[in-house]
Amino acid sequence: MHKRLYRTVETLLGTIDDSAGGEAMLREVLHLLVDNPAAERLGIASGRLYRERKQDYCLIESVGGLGAALAGKTISKDYQVVRDIERRRLWVISPNSPGFDPAVESQFGDTDSAAILVGRDPNYILSLSIRHHGSEEDLLVLLETIRAAVGLKLRMLALASQMRQARSIQHSLLPGCLPSLPGFDLAAASLPADEVGGDVYDLQDVEPGTIGFLLADASGHGLPAALQARDVVVGMRMGQARGEKINATIARLNRVINQGGLASRFISLFYGELEATGSLVYVNGGHPPPLLAKTDGEVRELMTCGPVLGPLPDAVYRRGYVSLEPGDVLLVYTDGVTERLDPQGPGGEEELHEYGRERLVELLTRLRAKPAQEIADAVVAAVRAFGRNSPLADDVSLVVIRRLPADAYPPAGGLASLATGTRR
C-alpha cells in the first residue's frame, strides 16, 4: 500500500513544470493533489495553501470546498494548531487536537484533516481535507510522503535556479564580440556538458595591435568547475590591466587556486598574446597542445610550458614564442574535443573509441583555407557526429585564429577592414 502511495505522489509531482518558481510549484502541487483523477485514491477532498507572514499565515490558494472565496483569509501564528504544525512540520488535525477552535476552523469550510509545513523563508502550510483514510498511521504515511516529495522538488528547483544564475554569471564573462586584429580572422565556441561548464574562453584587447586570448578547462564540470573557470578569467584580466608578464600572472593564479584548499581541483589553460605582426607569446599550463597548421601542410604543436594550475604552489611557468605567418591557422581546444567517445566504437584499446588528435589534425589540414568560423563549426559538428549525437560527457571548447593570406591584404591603410571576430 505504501509503495503504491509513494508512486502515486511521485507520478503527480513528475508532471510539474520544473521552470516554475517555488510558490508557483506549490500552487500546482495543491491542484494536482485535489483535482487530478489519479489523486482520487488519496482521498483528498479539498486543500489550501498558506504563505507565512510576520504575525500570521495568509491563504493564497484554495482548491475544492469553498474554493477561491477563501483567498486572503489569515490564521494567526498564535493559534495552537499552527504552532504544532510549525514545531512538528506535519500534523494530524481533529476536534480533539490541543487548542482546536471550531470558530477558527469553520471559516475555511471543510475541517482540515492534516497539514504539512514546506519551504523556508517564507514557510508555507499545505493543509488538506482527507476522507476515507484508513488509520492515523496511514494518514501520517501519506503526509510524510507528500512532504518528502514536495521538499525534494523544492530543493531541485532551488538548485536549478542556482545553476541558471551560475550560467548567467559565466556567460557574462564571455566577450560580447571578439576583438579585432588587422589581418586576422577569429572565432570561438564552447559547448558545456552540463547547464554550466568548466571550460571558458576569453579574448580581449591588451593594447593597440595586440590581443590576449585564453582557453581554460577546470577539472570536472558543473557549478564548482564553472566558478573556478570564472576566477581564472577574472585573474587574467587583472593581470592584463596591470601589464604584468603572462607567466607571472599565471604563477600567481596557480598559488591562489592551490591555497583554495581543494586538492582535487585543478585547471589547465592556454594563454597567449598575439600582435598584428603575427608574433605570439604564450604560456601553456598543462593544456592540450594547440595545433598550428602551416601553409606547407605541416601541423605543429605548441607544447606545455608548465603544469596544470592548482596542485603545485611553486610551479614555474615559462613563455613560449612562435610566429603566425600569412595563411597559418592556430586551433586551441580542450580535451573534450579529442576525448569524445564513439558509444558504438569497436572493441579493443580505449583510444580507438576516441575522436583523437589524428582526426583533428586531418580535419584542420583539410579546412585550413576556410574562414575561422567555418573551421570552428566544422570541428564542433565532427565531434558531435563522432559521438553519434549522444550527450556530451565533457565540455567542448575551442578558439580558432587564422592569419589571412598575403594576397588577401588590401592596400596600406585598409588593414582594419580585414579584422573579423565571431563567437558562438
C-alpha positions in Angstrom: 0.0 0.0 0.0 2.7 2.4 1.0 4.7 1.8 -2.2 1.6 2.4 -4.3 1.0 5.6 -2.4 4.5 6.8 -3.0 4.3 6.0 -6.7 1.1 7.9 -7.0 2.6 11.0 -5.4 5.8 10.7 -7.3 3.8 10.4 -10.6 1.8 13.5 -9.8 4.8 15.6 -8.9 6.7 14.4 -12.0 4.2 16.3 -14.2 5.0 19.6 -12.6 6.8 22.2 -14.7 10.3 22.5 -13.3 10.7 26.0 -14.6 8.1 27.3 -12.2 9.2 29.1 -9.0 8.8 27.6 -5.6 5.4 29.2 -4.8 4.0 28.5 -8.3 5.1 24.9 -7.9 3.3 24.6 -4.5 0.1 26.0 -6.1 0.4 23.4 -8.8 1.0 20.7 -6.3 -2.2 21.6 -4.5 -4.3 21.4 -7.7 -2.7 18.1 -8.6 -3.4 16.6 -5.1 -7.1 17.7 -5.2 -8.2 17.8 -8.9 -6.1 15.2 -10.7 -8.1 12.0 -11.3 -5.0 10.0 -10.3 -5.3 11.7 -6.8 -8.7 10.2 -6.1 -7.2 7.2 -4.4 -5.5 9.6 -1.9 -9.0 10.6 -0.7 -8.2 14.4 -0.7 -11.4 16.4 -0.9 -10.0 19.9 -0.7 -6.9 21.8 0.1 -5.4 25.2 1.0 -2.0 26.8 0.7 -0.9 29.5 3.2 2.1 31.7 3.0 3.9 32.8 6.1 3.9 36.5 7.1 5.2 38.2 10.2 2.3 37.5 12.5 0.2 35.1 10.6 -0.3 32.8 7.6 -2.3 34.2 4.6 -4.3 31.8 2.5 -3.1 32.2 -1.1 -4.7 29.3 -2.9 -7.8 27.2 -2.2 -9.0 24.2 -4.2 -12.3 22.4 -3.6 -14.6 23.2 -0.7 -15.3 27.0 -0.7 -12.6 27.5 -3.3 -11.3 30.9 -4.3 -13.8 32.6 -2.0 -11.4 32.0 0.8 -8.4 33.8 -0.7 -6.9 36.4 1.6 -8.1 34.9 4.9 -5.5 34.6 7.6 -4.7 32.4 10.5 -2.7 33.7 13.5 0.7 32.2 14.4 -0.6 32.2 18.0 -3.2 29.6 17.1 -2.1 26.4 18.9 -2.7 24.2 15.8 -0.4 26.4 13.8 2.3 26.3 16.5 2.1 22.5 16.4 2.4 22.4 12.6 5.5 24.7 12.8 7.0 22.6 15.5 6.3 19.1 14.1 6.3 20.0 10.4 3.3 17.7 9.8 0.3 17.4 12.0 -3.0 15.4 12.0 -5.9 17.8 12.9 -9.1 16.8 14.6 -11.6 18.4 17.1 -9.5 16.5 19.8 -6.3 18.3 18.8 -4.9 20.6 21.6 -6.2 24.1 21.2 -8.6 23.2 18.4 -11.0 26.1 17.9 -14.2 25.3 15.9 -14.8 29.0 15.2 -11.4 29.3 13.6 -11.7 26.1 11.6 -15.3 26.7 10.3 -14.3 29.9 8.4 -12.4 27.7 5.9 -15.2 25.3 5.2 -14.0 21.7 5.3 -12.3 20.9 8.6 -8.6 20.1 7.7 -7.6 16.6 8.4 -3.9 17.3 8.2 -1.3 19.9 7.3 2.4 19.9 6.4 5.0 22.7 6.6 7.1 23.1 3.5 9.6 25.6 2.1 11.7 28.1 4.0 11.9 31.9 4.1 8.9 32.0 3.9 7.4 28.9 5.2 4.2 27.5 3.6 1.4 25.4 5.1 -0.2 22.9 2.8 -3.5 21.9 4.6 -5.7 19.1 3.3 -9.2 17.7 4.0 -8.8 14.0 3.6 -11.7 11.5 3.5 -11.7 7.7 3.9 -8.2 7.3 5.1 -7.8 4.0 6.9 -5.9 4.9 10.1 -3.9 7.7 11.6 -0.8 5.7 10.7 -1.8 5.6 7.0 -2.6 9.3 7.1 0.9 10.0 8.6 2.5 8.0 5.9 0.6 10.0 3.2 1.6 13.2 4.8 5.2 12.2 5.1 5.3 11.0 1.5 3.8 14.3 0.3 6.2 16.4 2.5 9.3 14.5 1.4 8.3 14.6 -2.3 7.5 18.3 -2.2 10.6 19.1 -0.2 12.8 17.3 -2.7 11.1 19.1 -5.6 11.7 22.5 -3.9 15.4 21.6 -3.4 15.7 20.6 -7.0 14.1 23.9 -8.1 16.5 25.9 -5.8 19.5 24.0 -7.3 18.2 24.6 -10.8 17.9 28.3 -10.0 21.4 28.4 -8.7 22.7 26.7 -11.8 20.9 29.2 -14.0 22.4 32.0 -12.1 25.9 30.4 -12.4 25.4 30.0 -16.1 24.3 33.7 -16.4 27.5 34.7 -14.5 29.7 32.5 -16.6 28.1 33.7 -19.9 28.6 37.3 -18.8 32.3 36.7 -18.7 32.4 35.7 -22.4 33.3 38.6 -24.7 30.2 40.1 -26.2 32.1 40.2 -29.5 35.6 39.2 -30.3 38.3 41.9 -30.6 39.6 43.0 -33.9 43.2 42.4 -35.0 44.2 43.6 -38.5 44.9 40.7 -40.9 43.4 38.0 -38.6 40.1 36.1 -38.5 38.9 34.9 -35.1 36.3 32.5 -33.9 35.4 30.7 -30.6 32.9 28.1 -29.4 32.0 26.5 -26.1 29.5 23.7 -25.5 29.0 22.7 -21.8 28.3 19.1 -20.9 26.1 20.4 -18.0 24.0 23.5 -17.7 27.2 25.2 -16.7 30.6 24.0 -17.7 34.2 24.1 -16.6 35.5 25.4 -19.9 35.9 29.1 -20.6 37.4 31.3 -23.2 38.3 34.9 -23.3 39.7 37.3 -26.0 40.5 40.9 -25.1 42.4 43.8 -26.4 45.7 44.2 -24.4 47.0 47.3 -26.2 46.6 48.7 -29.7 47.7 46.0 -32.2 47.8 43.2 -29.6 45.1 40.8 -28.3 45.2 38.4 -25.4 43.3 35.1 -25.7 42.6 32.4 -23.1 41.1 28.9 -23.2 40.9 27.2 -19.8 39.4 23.8 -18.6 38.6 23.2 -14.9 38.6 19.6 -13.7 35.2 18.1 -13.9 32.2 20.2 -15.0 29.1 21.7 -13.4 28.9 24.5 -10.8 32.3 24.1 -9.0 34.2 23.9 -12.3 32.4 26.9 -13.7 33.2 29.0 -10.6 36.9 28.1 -10.8 37.0 28.9 -14.5 35.4 32.3 -13.7 38.1 33.0 -11.2 40.8 32.3 -13.9 39.2 34.7 -16.4 39.0 37.5 -13.7 42.6 36.8 -12.6 43.9 37.0 -16.2 42.0 40.2 -16.9 43.5 41.8 -13.8 47.0 40.8 -15.0 46.3 42.3 -18.4 45.2 45.6 -16.8 48.3 45.7 -14.7 50.6 45.0 -17.6 52.2 42.0 -15.9 54.2 39.4 -17.7 51.9 36.5 -18.6 54.0 33.8 -16.8 54.0 35.9 -13.6 50.2 36.3 -13.8 49.7 32.6 -14.3 52.1 31.7 -11.4 50.1 33.9 -9.1 46.8 32.4 -10.2 48.3 28.9 -9.6 49.1 29.9 -6.0 45.6 31.3 -5.4 44.0 28.1 -6.7 46.3 25.9 -4.6 45.5 27.9 -1.5 41.8 27.4 -2.1 42.2 24.1 -0.3 40.6 21.9 -2.9 43.4 19.4 -3.7 41.2 17.5 -6.1 40.6 20.6 -8.2 42.9 21.8 -10.9 42.7 23.8 -14.1 44.6 23.7 -17.4 44.9 26.8 -19.5 46.5 28.2 -22.6 47.0 31.9 -22.7 48.6 33.9 -25.5 49.2 37.5 -26.6 49.2 38.0 -30.4 50.5 41.0 -32.2 49.3 42.2 -35.6 52.8 41.2 -36.9 52.0 37.6 -36.2 54.3 37.3 -33.2 52.7 35.2 -30.4 54.0 34.8 -26.8 52.2 32.2 -24.8 52.1 30.0 -21.7 50.6 26.5 -21.8 49.7 25.3 -18.3 49.1 21.6 -18.7 46.6 22.2 -21.6 46.3 20.0 -24.7 49.0 21.4 -27.1 47.3 23.7 -29.6 47.7 22.9 -33.3 49.4 25.3 -35.6 48.6 24.5 -39.3 51.3 25.9 -41.6 50.8 26.7 -45.3 53.1 23.9 -46.3 50.8 21.3 -44.8 52.9 20.8 -41.6 51.0 20.8 -38.3 53.0 21.8 -35.2 52.1 21.6 -31.5 52.6 24.5 -29.0 53.9 22.4 -26.2 53.4 22.7 -22.4 55.3 25.5 -20.6 54.3 24.3 -17.1 51.9 22.0 -15.2 48.2 22.4 -14.6 47.2 25.1 -12.1 46.4 24.0 -8.6 48.4 21.0 -7.3 51.9 22.6 -7.1 52.0 26.0 -5.3 55.6 26.8 -6.5 55.1 25.7 -10.1 57.2 27.6 -12.7 55.7 28.7 -16.0 57.9 29.7 -18.9 56.9 31.7 -22.0 56.9 30.2 -25.5 57.2 32.1 -28.7 56.0 31.4 -32.3 55.2 33.4 -35.4 51.9 33.0 -37.3 52.7 33.5 -41.0 50.1 34.6 -43.6 47.8 31.6 -44.2 48.6 29.9 -40.9 45.8 28.7 -38.6 46.0 28.2 -34.8 43.5 25.9 -33.2 43.3 25.9 -29.3 41.0 23.3 -27.9 40.0 21.5 -24.7 40.3 17.7 -24.2 36.5 17.4 -24.6 37.2 17.6 -28.3 39.8 14.8 -28.7 38.4 12.6 -25.9 34.9 12.5 -27.4 33.9 8.8 -27.4 32.0 6.8 -30.0 29.4 5.0 -28.0 29.3 2.2 -30.6 33.0 2.1 -31.3 35.0 -1.0 -32.0 36.2 -3.2 -29.1 39.9 -3.0 -28.2 42.0 -0.4 -26.8 40.4 2.7 -25.4 42.0 5.2 -27.8 40.2 3.5 -30.7 36.9 4.9 -29.2 38.1 8.5 -29.0 37.9 11.2 -31.7 41.6 11.7 -31.1 44.3 14.1 -32.2 44.9 12.5 -35.6 41.3 13.1 -36.8 41.5 16.7 -35.5 44.8 17.2 -37.4 43.3 15.8 -40.6 40.3 18.0 -40.3 42.3 21.1 -39.6 44.6 20.4 -42.5 41.7 20.0 -44.9 39.9 23.2 -43.8 43.0 25.4 -43.3 42.0 27.8 -46.0 38.4 28.2 -44.7 37.2 31.2 -42.6 37.8 30.8 -38.8 34.1 30.4 -38.0 33.7 27.7 -40.6 36.6 25.8 -39.1 35.1 26.1 -35.6 31.7 25.0 -36.8 33.2 22.0 -38.7 35.2 20.8 -35.6 32.0 21.0 -33.4 30.0 19.2 -36.0 32.6 16.5 -36.4 32.9 15.9 -32.7 29.1 15.7 -32.3 28.8 13.3 -35.2 31.7 11.1 -33.9 29.7 10.6 -30.7 26.6 9.8 -32.7 25.0 13.0 -31.3 24.9 11.5 -27.8 25.0 13.9 -24.8 28.5 15.3 -24.2 30.5 13.6 -21.4 32.8 16.6 -21.2 32.7 20.3 -22.2 33.9 21.0 -25.8 35.5 24.4 -26.4 37.9 25.9 -28.9 39.4 29.1 -30.2 40.4 29.5 -33.9 42.9 32.2 -35.0 43.6 32.4 -38.8 46.1 34.8 -40.3 44.8 35.9 -43.6 46.9 35.1 -46.7 49.1 37.8 -48.0 47.1 38.2 -51.2 44.0 39.0 -49.0 45.6 42.1 -47.7 44.3 45.4 -49.1 46.5 48.4 -49.8 48.2 50.1 -46.9 45.8 51.8 -44.6 42.9 49.3 -45.2 44.1 46.5 -42.9 41.5 47.3 -40.3 38.7 46.2 -42.6 40.1 42.6 -42.5 39.9 42.2 -38.8 36.9 40.0 -38.0 35.6 38.3 -34.9 32.8 35.9 -34.2 31.7 33.6 -31.3 29.0 31.1 -30.5 
